[in-house]
């Protein structure tokens, strides 16, 4: 009898491991597709859209207008997080993830077919903004659901590692989008701006098909199924977050300030800085970003695993302090104009600073809220942080350089962001040894 029980337990554990791995892989693939779409827009906003959709403005104003359309999505993301999070806490994580992936992929492909301003006038930037808004709404709900699928399915004691696989979709999406843009960037300017830039957007349809197939194979997490089977599903999850978690949610809104500022400074503004301020070929910036994304992808599970050993707060503090210390050296390396040193500058920022912080966002935010309203709580806090620190970063950086004529002000901006995150790290509760279903 005992032997039979042991065999059954072993089989259950093995089956559970397969389910956990499948869920983690599904979150990784789906998040890769989502962020491919998202970063593709960011790259195009820096290199293409000022000339294609805002060519009636001066170069400086065209860049600011294009960056503003990039920021629009961050404003709508919290609404997506709240609405989709509400239904995710009531109906399940899987249905909402299929919905958000479909929205994101179709909008990205539509941008690839969008007429230019020379063709239809001001309708062109208006339609671009509309598609960007829908992208923001979709991503607002996508992130929370993908985080919960990987973390709630993860084995005890390995949530940091499994949660990081979802976050790996961020650099993976950046890697694929940067690679696609690097390839089309080799075209002559006339062909690149006429039709070459559209190819990566249209190719998102193929990635969408792959992502949908994989995502449909995954079951709901046990933690949510337990809540549903007990009849404990929240009728108003966002209201419960407001009643029970106001202080915690406020802390989590500012928690990732330095990660957001550092990441979007590197992945969006640095492209403009290298091409417009340093007057270097766009291939220098896109190639550097390609290498950096690969290193970030490799390092994320390392830091995720480390957080399972020494705690989330300690690892996140490492990345935060690195960003603060690296704020000035990064621009020193960029200002050399040397392609190798520019690649090193961007790679260190993503491979250490972002990998040590961004890899933990999924698990940290998921662990801060109970299952009953975890989707709503984690999504709302995470997406509100985007408005506070992600959306304004490229705009603020461009304004600071234009105002002062120097990158030093941008570096101080990063230092202040690091100080805010360090305060939040001290205030948040350590959760790496807590049970996810409690």
JOVENNOR-V484415 format. One record per residue. PSI is psi in radians with two decimals (NA if undefined). OMEGA is omega in whole degrees, 0 to 359 (999 if undefined). D_FIRST is the distance of its C-alpha to the first C-alpha in Angstrom with 1 decimal. Layout:
BEGIN
psi:PSI omega:OMEGA d_first:D_FIRST
psi:PSI omega:OMEGA d_first:D_FIRST
END
This chain:
BEGIN
psi:-0.82 omega:180 d_first:0.0
psi:-0.70 omega:180 d_first:3.8
psi:-0.72 omega:179 d_first:5.4
psi:-0.68 omega:179 d_first:5.1
psi:-0.70 omega:179 d_first:6.3
psi:-0.72 omega:179 d_first:8.7
psi:-0.75 omega:180 d_first:9.9
psi:-0.71 omega:180 d_first:10.6
psi:-0.70 omega:179 d_first:12.3
psi:-0.76 omega:179 d_first:14.3
psi:-0.70 omega:179 d_first:15.4
psi:-0.73 omega:181 d_first:16.5
psi:-0.74 omega:179 d_first:18.4
psi:-0.73 omega:178 d_first:20.1
psi:-0.69 omega:178 d_first:21.0
psi:-0.67 omega:179 d_first:22.3
psi:-0.69 omega:179 d_first:24.4
psi:-0.72 omega:179 d_first:25.9
psi:-0.74 omega:180 d_first:26.8
psi:-0.77 omega:180 d_first:28.4
psi:-0.70 omega:179 d_first:30.3
psi:-0.73 omega:179 d_first:31.5
psi:-0.74 omega:179 d_first:32.7
psi:-0.74 omega:180 d_first:34.4
psi:-0.69 omega:178 d_first:36.1
psi:-0.76 omega:179 d_first:37.2
psi:-0.67 omega:179 d_first:38.7
psi:-0.86 omega:182 d_first:40.4
psi:-0.84 omega:181 d_first:42.0
psi:-0.74 omega:180 d_first:43.0
psi:-0.62 omega:176 d_first:44.5
psi:-0.80 omega:180 d_first:46.3
psi:-0.78 omega:181 d_first:47.9
psi:-0.82 omega:184 d_first:48.9
psi:-0.42 omega:169 d_first:50.4
psi:-0.86 omega:179 d_first:52.1
psi:-0.75 omega:186 d_first:54.0
psi:-0.82 omega:182 d_first:54.7
psi:-0.50 omega:175 d_first:55.9
psi:-0.74 omega:178 d_first:57.9
psi:-0.74 omega:180 d_first:59.9
psi:-0.74 omega:178 d_first:60.4
psi:-0.77 omega:179 d_first:61.7
psi:-0.60 omega:179 d_first:64.0
psi:-0.54 omega:180 d_first:65.2
psi:-0.64 omega:190 d_first:66.4
psi:-0.45 omega:190 d_first:67.8
psi:-0.92 omega:191 d_first:68.7
psi:-0.61 omega:177 d_first:69.0
psi:-0.57 omega:182 d_first:72.0
psi:-0.36 omega:186 d_first:74.0
psi:-0.71 omega:184 d_first:72.6
psi:-0.20 omega:182 d_first:72.2
psi:0.64 omega:187 d_first:74.4
psi:0.03 omega:175 d_first:77.3
psi:0.02 omega:180 d_first:79.9
psi:2.91 omega:174 d_first:79.3
psi:2.74 omega:181 d_first:80.2
psi:-0.73 omega:181 d_first:77.6
psi:-0.82 omega:181 d_first:76.6
psi:-0.59 omega:177 d_first:76.3
psi:-0.71 omega:178 d_first:74.5
psi:-0.77 omega:179 d_first:71.9
psi:-0.73 omega:179 d_first:71.5
psi:-0.71 omega:179 d_first:71.3
psi:-0.74 omega:177 d_first:68.6
psi:-0.57 omega:178 d_first:66.6
psi:-0.66 omega:177 d_first:66.9
psi:-0.56 omega:175 d_first:65.3
psi:-0.68 omega:182 d_first:62.4
psi:-0.43 omega:183 d_first:62.2
psi:-0.71 omega:183 d_first:62.3
psi:-0.58 omega:180 d_first:58.6
psi:-0.52 omega:180 d_first:57.6
psi:-0.63 omega:182 d_first:59.4
psi:-0.33 omega:183 d_first:57.5
psi:-0.74 omega:178 d_first:54.1
psi:-0.63 omega:177 d_first:53.3
psi:-0.74 omega:176 d_first:54.0
psi:-0.71 omega:178 d_first:51.6
psi:-0.71 omega:181 d_first:49.0
psi:-0.84 omega:183 d_first:49.6
psi:-0.90 omega:182 d_first:49.7
psi:-0.60 omega:176 d_first:46.9
psi:-0.69 omega:178 d_first:44.8
psi:-0.88 omega:181 d_first:45.4
psi:-0.49 omega:177 d_first:44.0
psi:-0.61 omega:177 d_first:41.2
psi:-0.37 omega:181 d_first:40.0
psi:-0.74 omega:187 d_first:40.3
psi:-0.33 omega:181 d_first:39.4
psi:2.75 omega:184 d_first:37.3
psi:-0.69 omega:190 d_first:37.9
psi:-0.83 omega:183 d_first:37.7
psi:-0.73 omega:182 d_first:40.5
psi:-0.62 omega:180 d_first:42.9
psi:-0.65 omega:176 d_first:42.3
psi:-0.74 omega:180 d_first:43.2
psi:-0.83 omega:183 d_first:46.3
psi:-0.66 omega:179 d_first:47.5
psi:-0.72 omega:180 d_first:47.1
psi:-0.77 omega:179 d_first:49.1
psi:-0.81 omega:184 d_first:51.9
psi:-0.82 omega:183 d_first:52.2
psi:-0.74 omega:181 d_first:52.3
psi:-0.66 omega:179 d_first:54.9
psi:-0.69 omega:180 d_first:57.2
psi:-0.77 omega:178 d_first:57.2
psi:-0.66 omega:180 d_first:58.2
psi:-0.63 omega:178 d_first:60.9
psi:-0.63 omega:179 d_first:62.4
psi:-0.38 omega:179 d_first:62.9
psi:0.04 omega:187 d_first:65.1
psi:2.27 omega:176 d_first:67.0
psi:2.69 omega:181 d_first:70.8
psi:3.02 omega:178 d_first:72.7
psi:-0.57 omega:178 d_first:75.1
psi:-0.40 omega:183 d_first:78.0
psi:-0.83 omega:186 d_first:76.8
psi:0.24 omega:175 d_first:76.2
psi:-2.46 omega:186 d_first:77.4
psi:-0.21 omega:173 d_first:75.6
psi:-0.49 omega:183 d_first:73.2
psi:-0.98 omega:177 d_first:71.4
psi:-0.53 omega:178 d_first:70.4
psi:-0.78 omega:178 d_first:69.7
psi:-0.62 omega:177 d_first:67.2
psi:-0.78 omega:179 d_first:65.7
psi:-0.71 omega:179 d_first:65.1
psi:-0.81 omega:179 d_first:63.6
psi:-0.61 omega:178 d_first:61.0
psi:-0.64 omega:178 d_first:60.3
psi:-0.77 omega:179 d_first:59.7
psi:-0.69 omega:176 d_first:57.1
psi:-0.80 omega:181 d_first:55.4
psi:-0.72 omega:179 d_first:55.3
psi:-0.78 omega:181 d_first:53.7
psi:-0.80 omega:182 d_first:51.0
psi:-0.51 omega:178 d_first:50.2
psi:-0.63 omega:178 d_first:50.1
psi:-0.49 omega:182 d_first:47.1
psi:-0.82 omega:188 d_first:45.6
psi:-0.86 omega:183 d_first:45.0
psi:-0.73 omega:180 d_first:43.0
psi:-0.74 omega:179 d_first:40.7
psi:-0.68 omega:179 d_first:40.1
psi:-0.78 omega:182 d_first:39.4
psi:-0.64 omega:179 d_first:36.8
psi:-0.72 omega:181 d_first:35.0
psi:-0.72 omega:184 d_first:34.5
psi:-0.76 omega:181 d_first:34.0
psi:-0.41 omega:177 d_first:31.7
psi:-0.23 omega:189 d_first:29.5
psi:2.58 omega:174 d_first:29.5
psi:2.64 omega:178 d_first:26.6
psi:2.42 omega:179 d_first:27.1
psi:-0.02 omega:181 d_first:29.5
psi:0.35 omega:182 d_first:31.0
psi:-0.57 omega:178 d_first:32.9
psi:-0.79 omega:179 d_first:36.2
psi:-0.86 omega:182 d_first:35.5
psi:-0.65 omega:177 d_first:34.2
psi:-0.57 omega:180 d_first:37.0
psi:-0.42 omega:179 d_first:39.5
psi:-0.62 omega:175 d_first:38.7
psi:-0.79 omega:180 d_first:40.2
psi:-0.42 omega:176 d_first:43.1
psi:-0.38 omega:177 d_first:43.6
psi:-0.41 omega:179 d_first:44.8
psi:-1.00 omega:176 d_first:47.9
psi:-0.50 omega:178 d_first:49.2
psi:-0.75 omega:176 d_first:47.9
psi:-0.69 omega:177 d_first:50.0
psi:-0.71 omega:180 d_first:52.9
psi:-0.82 omega:182 d_first:52.5
psi:-0.75 omega:180 d_first:52.6
psi:-0.70 omega:178 d_first:55.4
psi:-0.69 omega:178 d_first:57.4
psi:-0.75 omega:179 d_first:57.0
psi:-0.72 omega:181 d_first:58.2
psi:-0.59 omega:178 d_first:61.1
psi:-0.66 omega:180 d_first:62.0
psi:-0.85 omega:182 d_first:62.3
psi:-0.35 omega:179 d_first:64.6
psi:-0.27 omega:178 d_first:66.5
psi:-0.19 omega:178 d_first:67.9
psi:2.67 omega:172 d_first:70.0
psi:2.64 omega:184 d_first:73.6
psi:-0.73 omega:183 d_first:74.2
psi:-0.78 omega:180 d_first:75.8
psi:-0.66 omega:181 d_first:72.9
psi:-0.86 omega:183 d_first:70.2
psi:-0.36 omega:179 d_first:71.7
psi:-0.84 omega:183 d_first:72.5
psi:-0.34 omega:185 d_first:69.2
psi:-0.71 omega:182 d_first:67.2
psi:-0.36 omega:183 d_first:65.5
psi:-0.46 omega:187 d_first:64.2
psi:-0.86 omega:180 d_first:62.0
psi:-0.57 omega:179 d_first:59.1
psi:-0.77 omega:182 d_first:59.0
psi:-0.57 omega:179 d_first:58.9
psi:-0.25 omega:179 d_first:56.2
psi:-0.35 omega:177 d_first:53.9
psi:-0.66 omega:178 d_first:53.3
psi:-0.75 omega:178 d_first:51.4
psi:-0.64 omega:178 d_first:49.3
psi:-0.76 omega:180 d_first:48.7
psi:-0.75 omega:179 d_first:47.4
psi:-0.82 omega:181 d_first:44.8
psi:-0.72 omega:180 d_first:43.7
psi:-0.74 omega:181 d_first:43.3
psi:-0.81 omega:183 d_first:41.2
psi:-0.74 omega:184 d_first:38.7
psi:-0.54 omega:181 d_first:38.7
psi:-0.22 omega:182 d_first:37.9
psi:-0.14 omega:189 d_first:34.5
psi:2.49 omega:180 d_first:33.0
psi:2.98 omega:177 d_first:31.0
psi:2.60 omega:179 d_first:31.7
psi:2.58 omega:180 d_first:30.2
psi:-0.64 omega:181 d_first:27.2
psi:-0.74 omega:179 d_first:29.5
psi:-0.72 omega:179 d_first:32.0
psi:-0.61 omega:178 d_first:29.5
psi:-0.79 omega:178 d_first:28.1
psi:-0.74 omega:181 d_first:31.7
psi:-0.73 omega:182 d_first:32.5
psi:-0.50 omega:179 d_first:29.5
psi:-0.02 omega:182 d_first:30.5
psi:0.53 omega:185 d_first:34.0
psi:0.35 omega:179 d_first:35.3
psi:2.33 omega:182 d_first:37.4
psi:2.40 omega:176 d_first:40.8
psi:-0.48 omega:180 d_first:43.8
psi:1.28 omega:186 d_first:46.2
psi:-0.70 omega:181 d_first:44.3
psi:-0.62 omega:177 d_first:47.5
psi:-0.67 omega:178 d_first:48.9
psi:-0.66 omega:176 d_first:45.9
psi:-0.77 omega:180 d_first:46.5
psi:-0.71 omega:182 d_first:50.1
psi:-0.70 omega:190 d_first:49.3
psi:-0.38 omega:191 d_first:46.5
psi:0.54 omega:184 d_first:47.0
psi:-0.88 omega:183 d_first:50.8
psi:-0.81 omega:180 d_first:51.2
psi:-0.76 omega:181 d_first:48.2
psi:-0.69 omega:178 d_first:49.2
psi:-0.74 omega:178 d_first:52.7
psi:-0.75 omega:182 d_first:51.4
psi:-0.42 omega:175 d_first:49.3
psi:-0.65 omega:182 d_first:52.3
psi:-0.10 omega:185 d_first:54.1
psi:-0.78 omega:187 d_first:51.2
psi:0.45 omega:182 d_first:51.6
psi:-0.86 omega:183 d_first:55.4
psi:-0.60 omega:178 d_first:55.8
psi:-0.73 omega:179 d_first:53.2
psi:-0.84 omega:180 d_first:55.0
psi:-0.84 omega:181 d_first:58.5
psi:-0.74 omega:185 d_first:57.7
psi:-0.84 omega:183 d_first:55.8
psi:-0.36 omega:171 d_first:58.4
psi:-0.72 omega:182 d_first:61.2
psi:-0.81 omega:189 d_first:60.0
psi:-0.35 omega:181 d_first:58.8
psi:-1.04 omega:186 d_first:61.6
psi:-0.65 omega:182 d_first:64.6
psi:-0.53 omega:177 d_first:64.6
psi:-0.77 omega:178 d_first:65.3
psi:-0.71 omega:182 d_first:68.4
psi:-0.78 omega:182 d_first:69.4
psi:-0.71 omega:184 d_first:69.2
psi:-0.74 omega:186 d_first:71.0
psi:-0.70 omega:182 d_first:73.5
psi:-0.79 omega:180 d_first:74.2
psi:-0.19 omega:177 d_first:74.0
psi:0.76 omega:177 d_first:75.2
psi:2.76 omega:179 d_first:72.8
psi:2.53 omega:181 d_first:71.5
psi:-0.41 omega:179 d_first:68.5
psi:-0.49 omega:177 d_first:66.6
psi:-0.81 omega:181 d_first:66.6
psi:-0.78 omega:183 d_first:64.6
psi:-0.63 omega:178 d_first:62.2
psi:-0.74 omega:178 d_first:61.4
psi:-0.72 omega:180 d_first:60.8
psi:-0.60 omega:178 d_first:58.5
psi:-0.82 omega:179 d_first:56.6
psi:-0.78 omega:182 d_first:56.0
psi:-0.71 omega:179 d_first:55.1
psi:-0.66 omega:179 d_first:52.5
psi:-0.74 omega:179 d_first:50.8
psi:-0.73 omega:178 d_first:50.5
psi:-0.77 omega:179 d_first:49.3
psi:-0.73 omega:181 d_first:46.6
psi:-0.67 omega:187 d_first:45.4
psi:-0.39 omega:184 d_first:45.6
psi:-0.86 omega:179 d_first:43.8
psi:-0.45 omega:176 d_first:40.2
psi:-0.85 omega:179 d_first:41.3
psi:-0.58 omega:175 d_first:42.5
psi:-0.79 omega:177 d_first:39.5
psi:-0.74 omega:181 d_first:37.1
psi:-0.61 omega:180 d_first:39.5
psi:-0.44 omega:175 d_first:39.2
psi:-0.34 omega:182 d_first:35.5
psi:-0.75 omega:187 d_first:36.4
psi:-0.05 omega:177 d_first:39.5
psi:2.67 omega:181 d_first:39.7
psi:-0.75 omega:186 d_first:41.5
psi:-0.71 omega:182 d_first:44.7
psi:-0.79 omega:181 d_first:45.4
psi:-0.72 omega:180 d_first:45.1
psi:-0.63 omega:178 d_first:47.1
psi:-0.61 omega:178 d_first:49.8
psi:-0.85 omega:180 d_first:50.1
psi:-0.66 omega:181 d_first:51.0
psi:-0.82 omega:180 d_first:53.3
psi:-0.66 omega:178 d_first:55.2
psi:-0.81 omega:179 d_first:55.5
psi:-0.75 omega:181 d_first:57.1
psi:-0.77 omega:182 d_first:59.6
psi:-0.44 omega:186 d_first:60.6
psi:-0.11 omega:188 d_first:60.8
psi:-0.74 omega:180 d_first:62.9
psi:-0.80 omega:179 d_first:66.2
psi:-0.56 omega:181 d_first:65.3
psi:-0.79 omega:180 d_first:63.9
psi:-0.52 omega:175 d_first:67.3
psi:-0.74 omega:179 d_first:69.1
psi:-0.73 omega:178 d_first:67.2
psi:-0.74 omega:185 d_first:67.8
psi:-0.21 omega:176 d_first:71.5
psi:-0.46 omega:183 d_first:72.0
psi:0.04 omega:179 d_first:71.9
psi:2.12 omega:183 d_first:70.2
psi:-0.66 omega:181 d_first:67.5
psi:-0.74 omega:180 d_first:65.3
psi:-0.55 omega:175 d_first:65.6
psi:-0.73 omega:176 d_first:65.0
psi:-0.73 omega:178 d_first:61.8
psi:-0.74 omega:181 d_first:60.8
psi:-0.84 omega:182 d_first:61.7
psi:-0.62 omega:181 d_first:59.5
psi:-0.75 omega:178 d_first:56.6
psi:-0.70 omega:181 d_first:56.4
psi:-0.76 omega:180 d_first:56.5
psi:-0.72 omega:186 d_first:53.7
psi:-0.43 omega:178 d_first:51.6
psi:-1.05 omega:184 d_first:51.5
psi:-0.94 omega:182 d_first:52.8
psi:-0.67 omega:181 d_first:51.2
psi:-0.67 omega:182 d_first:48.0
psi:-0.38 omega:181 d_first:47.3
psi:-0.96 omega:184 d_first:47.9
psi:-0.53 omega:180 d_first:47.3
psi:-0.39 omega:186 d_first:43.9
psi:-0.06 omega:184 d_first:42.6
psi:-0.78 omega:181 d_first:44.2
psi:-0.87 omega:184 d_first:41.3
psi:-0.69 omega:181 d_first:38.7
psi:-0.84 omega:182 d_first:41.2
psi:-0.67 omega:179 d_first:42.4
psi:-0.68 omega:183 d_first:39.0
psi:-0.23 omega:183 d_first:37.7
psi:-0.25 omega:186 d_first:40.7
psi:2.57 omega:176 d_first:39.9
psi:2.77 omega:186 d_first:37.1
psi:-0.63 omega:186 d_first:35.4
psi:-0.66 omega:178 d_first:37.3
psi:0.59 omega:183 d_first:40.6
psi:-0.73 omega:181 d_first:39.6
psi:-0.86 omega:182 d_first:41.2
psi:-0.78 omega:183 d_first:44.5
psi:-0.88 omega:182 d_first:44.7
psi:-0.71 omega:180 d_first:44.0
psi:-0.78 omega:182 d_first:46.1
psi:-0.86 omega:181 d_first:49.0
psi:-0.79 omega:182 d_first:49.2
psi:-0.79 omega:184 d_first:48.8
psi:-0.57 omega:175 d_first:51.4
psi:-0.58 omega:178 d_first:53.9
psi:-0.51 omega:178 d_first:53.9
psi:-0.69 omega:178 d_first:55.1
psi:-0.73 omega:185 d_first:58.2
psi:-0.76 omega:190 d_first:58.9
psi:-0.42 omega:181 d_first:58.5
psi:-0.96 omega:186 d_first:57.8
psi:-0.81 omega:185 d_first:60.4
psi:-0.20 omega:188 d_first:63.4
psi:-0.94 omega:179 d_first:62.8
psi:-0.67 omega:180 d_first:64.6
psi:-0.79 omega:180 d_first:67.4
psi:-0.75 omega:180 d_first:67.8
psi:-0.79 omega:179 d_first:67.8
psi:-0.71 omega:180 d_first:70.4
psi:-0.74 omega:181 d_first:72.5
psi:-0.76 omega:179 d_first:72.3
psi:-0.72 omega:179 d_first:73.5
psi:-0.63 omega:183 d_first:76.2
psi:-0.73 omega:186 d_first:77.4
psi:-0.34 omega:184 d_first:77.4
psi:0.27 omega:183 d_first:77.7
psi:2.70 omega:178 d_first:75.0
psi:-0.10 omega:183 d_first:71.2
psi:-0.67 omega:180 d_first:71.2
psi:-0.62 omega:178 d_first:70.8
psi:-0.68 omega:179 d_first:67.7
psi:-0.72 omega:177 d_first:66.2
psi:-0.58 omega:175 d_first:66.9
psi:-0.73 omega:178 d_first:65.2
psi:-0.70 omega:180 d_first:62.0
psi:-0.75 omega:178 d_first:62.4
psi:-0.73 omega:178 d_first:62.7
psi:-0.70 omega:178 d_first:59.6
psi:-0.69 omega:179 d_first:57.6
psi:-0.72 omega:179 d_first:58.8
psi:-0.78 omega:180 d_first:57.6
psi:-0.67 omega:179 d_first:54.1
psi:-0.67 omega:177 d_first:53.9
psi:-0.76 omega:180 d_first:54.8
psi:-0.63 omega:177 d_first:52.0
psi:-0.69 omega:179 d_first:49.5
psi:-0.51 omega:184 d_first:50.4
psi:-0.42 omega:185 d_first:49.9
psi:2.65 omega:181 d_first:46.6
psi:2.43 omega:175 d_first:43.3
psi:2.34 omega:189 d_first:40.9
psi:0.10 omega:189 d_first:37.7
psi:-0.26 omega:178 d_first:35.8
psi:0.05 omega:180 d_first:33.1
psi:2.68 omega:177 d_first:32.8
psi:2.47 omega:184 d_first:30.1
psi:-0.36 omega:184 d_first:31.4
psi:0.26 omega:178 d_first:29.9
psi:NA omega:999 d_first:31.6
END
